[in-house]
Amino acid sequence: MLRALASSVINVLHRTLIGPRDITGIVIAVIMALKLKKAALKCRTIEDFVNLAYSLRSTRLSVRPLQIKEEFSVLLKLLVRVRPKLILEIGTAGGGTLFLLSRVASSDATLISIDLPNGPFGGGYPKWKIPLYKSFVWGQQKIILVEADSHNPDTLEDIEKSLSDRKLDFLFVDGDHTYDGVKRDFEMYGRLVRPSSIIAFHDIVPGPPENVGGVPEFWNEIKQNADSVEIVENWEQGGFGIGVVFV
Ligand SMILES: C[S@@+](CC[C@H](N)C(=O)[O-])C[C@H]1O[C@@H](n2cnc3c(N)ncnc32)[C@H](O)[C@@H]1O
C-alpha cells in the first residue's frame, strides 16, 4: 500500500518535472512567505520594510536585495510619494527589490517582474521561489512573474498585453548589465512609461565588469540629456549606485 502510494507520488513528480529538491524548496518558500507576511504587518516605515528585507533569512532563503541598503531606501522614498500603480522590474533574482517595490506601490498596483532563467548578472531564480514572490502582494495588488529574455520581442508583446494600453509609472532596469543589454531594455520598455514617471537603472557606479557590465557607460550617455539624479553612497564603492531619470 505504502509502496504503491510512494510510486504514484514519484510518477506525479516525474510528470510535473518537480523533483524532491523542489518540494523541499516549495516548503521553505511557503514558510518564508508566512514569516515575511507576519513580520511585514508590524512594519510602519520604509526603514522597517528595508530592515526586514535585509535581515529575514532561513537556511536556504533570504529576500535580501542586491542593492546598497541606503541607496535603495532613497529610491523607495521617492517612489512612495508617487505610489506607483503599474511597475515593471527587469531583473527579479532573489525577489528583494520586488518585495520592497510592492511596499511602496499603491494597494491596487500591478507589479510585473521579468527574469531570464539562468541569466547573466544574477542567474534568475528556481521555480520553487514563485509562491514566495507571489505572496508579496497586499491589498488588491497583482504580481506577474515573466520568466523570459527581456530582449525577446515576444516578451515585450506579453508585457504590452498585460498592460492593455495602460502606461507604466515606474520602470526599474536591473537585468542584462551589458552596454547593449541595458540600452535595449531602455529602448524597448522606456516607451511604455507615462509622462511624469520614473525610470531607474542599477549599477551606474564603475566597478568590476562582471557586476556592472556597461551600465556606467550607458548611464553617462543618457544622463546628459535627461532630468536625472544619482543615488550613490560613495563613488569609490565599486559598483551599485542608482541612476534615476524623470520622464
Ligand atoms: C542583478 S540581478 C537583479 C537583482 C534584483 N533586482 C535585486 O536587487 O534583488 C539581475 C537579474 O537579471 C536577469 N537577467 C539577465 N539578463 C536578462 C535578460 N536578458 N532578460 C531578463 N532578465 C535578465 C538575471 O537572470 C538576474 O537574475
The ligand as an SDF file (V2000), in Angstrom:
LIG
                    3D

 27 29  0  0  0  0  0  0  0  0999 V2000
   21.4430   41.8490  -10.5590 C   0  0  0  0  0  0  0  0  0  0  0  0
   20.1880   40.6800  -10.7250 S   0  0  0  0  0  0  0  0  0  0  0  0
   18.7270   41.5330  -10.1980 C   0  0  0  0  0  0  0  0  0  0  0  0
   18.7890   41.8890   -8.7620 C   0  0  0  0  0  0  0  0  0  0  0  0
   17.4950   42.2940   -8.1090 C   0  0  0  0  0  0  0  0  0  0  0  0
   16.8490   43.3900   -8.7940 N   0  0  0  0  0  0  0  0  0  0  0  0
   17.7800   42.7010   -6.6710 C   0  0  0  0  0  0  0  0  0  0  0  0
   18.3640   43.7680   -6.4450 O   0  0  0  0  0  0  0  0  0  0  0  0
   17.4900   41.9130   -5.7650 O   0  0  0  0  0  0  0  0  0  0  0  0
   19.9930   40.6080  -12.4540 C   0  0  0  0  0  0  0  0  0  0  0  0
   18.9910   39.5780  -12.9500 C   0  0  0  0  0  0  0  0  0  0  0  0
   18.7170   39.8780  -14.3250 O   0  0  0  0  0  0  0  0  0  0  0  0
   18.4930   38.6920  -15.0090 C   0  0  0  0  0  0  0  0  0  0  0  0
   18.7480   38.8890  -16.4440 N   0  0  0  0  0  0  0  0  0  0  0  0
   19.9330   38.9640  -17.0940 C   0  0  0  0  0  0  0  0  0  0  0  0
   19.7350   39.1220  -18.4180 N   0  0  0  0  0  0  0  0  0  0  0  0
   18.3890   39.1720  -18.6000 C   0  0  0  0  0  0  0  0  0  0  0  0
   17.5530   39.3080  -19.7420 C   0  0  0  0  0  0  0  0  0  0  0  0
   18.0580   39.4520  -20.9750 N   0  0  0  0  0  0  0  0  0  0  0  0
   16.2220   39.2880  -19.5680 N   0  0  0  0  0  0  0  0  0  0  0  0
   15.6780   39.1440  -18.3200 C   0  0  0  0  0  0  0  0  0  0  0  0
   16.4250   39.0160  -17.2100 N   0  0  0  0  0  0  0  0  0  0  0  0
   17.7500   39.0220  -17.3430 C   0  0  0  0  0  0  0  0  0  0  0  0
   19.4410   37.6890  -14.3640 C   0  0  0  0  0  0  0  0  0  0  0  0
   18.9570   36.3770  -14.5340 O   0  0  0  0  0  0  0  0  0  0  0  0
   19.4770   38.1510  -12.9130 C   0  0  0  0  0  0  0  0  0  0  0  0
   18.6540   37.3540  -12.0920 O   0  0  0  0  0  0  0  0  0  0  0  0
  1  2  1  0
  2  3  1  0
  2 10  1  0
  3  4  1  0
  4  5  1  0
  5  6  1  0
  5  7  1  0
  7  8  2  0
  7  9  1  0
 10 11  1  0
 11 12  1  0
 11 26  1  0
 12 13  1  0
 13 14  1  0
 13 24  1  0
 14 15  1  0
 14 23  1  0
 15 16  2  0
 16 17  1  0
 17 18  1  0
 17 23  2  0
 18 19  1  0
 18 20  2  0
 20 21  1  0
 21 22  2  0
 22 23  1  0
 24 25  1  0
 24 26  1  0
 26 27  1  0
M  CHG  2   2   1   9  -1
M  END
$$$$
